[in-house]
Amino acid sequence: MYLTDWIRKWFNVVIISLLLIIGCAVGLLWDNYRSESKDDSRYVINQVRLQVSDIMLFLEQYNGEIKDDPTLQDTLQALSQDHQVSLIFAQLDGRIMYNSSPNNTLQHIHLKTSLHYDLYHARVEKDAYSIAFPVVDEVSQIQVGNAIFGMSASRVVPKKSYATPLFLFTMITLLLLILCLLMVLIKNKVHRDIIQPIHHLKDSSEAIMKGNYEQEATHVIMDEIGEVYAVFDQMRMEIMHLNLRRDEQEKAQKELITNISHEIKTPLTTLRAYIEAIREGVCPDMASVMEYVDVMHNNADTMTRLTEDLLLHALQELGQISVTLTEQYSRDMLLKILQPMGHYVRTTGVDFIEPTDIPNMLIRADANRLEQVISNLIANALKHTSAGDSITVNIELSLGQLKITIADTGKGILPQDMPFVFDRYFKGKQHLNPVNEGTGLGLSICKHIIEAHDGSISFKSVHGQGTVFHCWIPLC
């Protein structure tokens, strides 16, 4: 499960629990408040009436005799003390017939201010109530007076229940337990799913810094951390691949320099030997001198080609192969390129088939760079052909572009080599003569030059049957 989903789920659980607990607490407090605000007045008054019912019954029976009969007064005094109340019995005109307080000389009460039949007005002090009940004669069933009872609040208002505070305390305790449990779960979750994976990722990073690219970074759970691990491992593989490519390129560059140095040394040695022979007069006649000169010329051409490849490779590394495009017509430019090449190819015993017609279209091109592309492609064709094979050059309009096709009937390219033919330093797996092996830069440079013309280059090949290269140059 994703960490955000896990946190969201538990957050919702906590919020719902809090809302339930708060709702219950608010409901209980509201109910308690309503109960306290009302105090259930009628219920309390009835309870008080039950407490003093025997006193009321006594007053209803002896209301007319109480004032003059000390015995009845003593009985009322005893009843008042037993019930822990004070009693004033007053007639309807306010005259006091009996007062349980012996030191009280009050003889008359004001009916409007002294008679309180409801609980709210009966409270005369913080902890004292004065509650009045009408006294009805038992025989005539007519009200003859009022009995005013003074009693403490503890006897009037029932003791408050502690159920509500206890419940609230229980709910709060339960809430705290839930929060503590949640904190423990979050701590374990964070330690297991965040802290430990980060430590493992740190170890993997240190391994990569030390050059160990084989140590995989894996995370069994596909969550946010798992996605980070997946991207990190992909980065590790990319770094490993780039490091291998860098090592291969460095190795290829060293081999390139070694090969070019070796290949330059051979024609240079030959050239020097022939020059020394001419200087020493070994050649008996001019014909022999010219033969020596031809050999020297061929070796000089070889050194020029190798030096040009090395220069272009250096410029390509710096991204500075200059391609200067100018508008010019294609026919004259391509004829100047193909004619000397055709003559050279035929001297090797390979048949060179030139295009029957070259479209004379206006294109933006660098003649020197195009000559380099075509010569490289023809030179590659020569490496894979032998006497009796043929190299065909065709130039035509195709899809609004100038299409240059160079085909040979040579050995072709191995299928496993085809994806890499335009890579720098790639020489293929063909068992070629080391003298004709080359530097592995030619096709990479060709691709760079054609793309600088806003064109494209492609090929198709069948092993043992030959290869065809196509170059497209946009028209103006």
Sequence and secondary structure as in RCSB ss.txt:
>XXXX:A:sequence
MYLTDWIRKWFNVVIISLLLIIGCAVGLLWDNYRSESKDDSRYVINQVRLQVSDIMLFLEQYNGEIKDDPTLQDT
LQALSQDHQVSLIFAQLDGRIMYNSSPNNTLQHIHLKTSLHYDLYHARVEKDAYSIAFPVVDEVSQIQVGNAIFG
MSASRVVPKKSYATPLFLFTMITLLLLILCLLMVLIKNKVHRDIIQPIHHLKDSSEAIMKGNYEQEATHVIMDEI
GEVYAVFDQMRMEIMHLNLRRDEQEKAQKELITNISHEIKTPLTTLRAYIEAIREGVCPDMASVMEYVDVMHNNA
DTMTRLTEDLLLHALQELGQISVTLTEQYSRDMLLKILQPMGHYVRTTGVDFIEPTDIPNMLIRADANRLEQVIS
NLIANALKHTSAGDSITVNIELSLGQLKITIADTGKGILPQDMPFVFDRYFKGKQHLNPVNEGTGLGLSICKHII
EAHDGSISFKSVHGQGTVFHCWIPLC
>XXXX:A:secstr
  HHHHHHHHHHHHHHHHHHHHHHHHHHHHHHHHHHHHTTHHHHHHHHHHHTHHHHHHHHHHTTTTTT HHHHHH
HHHHHHHHT EEEEEETTSBEEEES TT    B  HHHH   SHHHHEEETTEEEEEEEEE TTT  EEEEEEEE
EEHHHHS    SHHHHHHHHHHHHHHHHHHHHHHHHHHHHIIIIIHHHHHHHHHHHHHHTT        SS SHH
HHHHHHHHHHHHHHHHHHHHHHHHHHHHHHHHHHHHHHHHHHHHHHHHHHHHHHTT   SHHHHHHHHHHHHHHH
HHHHHHHHHHHHHHHHHHT      EEEEHHHHHHHHHHHHHHHHHHTT EEE  S     EEEE HHHHHHHHH
HHHHHHHHT  TT EEEEEEEEETTEEEEEEEE S    GGGGGGTTSTT   S    GGG   S HHHHHHHHH
HHTT EEEEEEETTTEEEEEEEEEB 
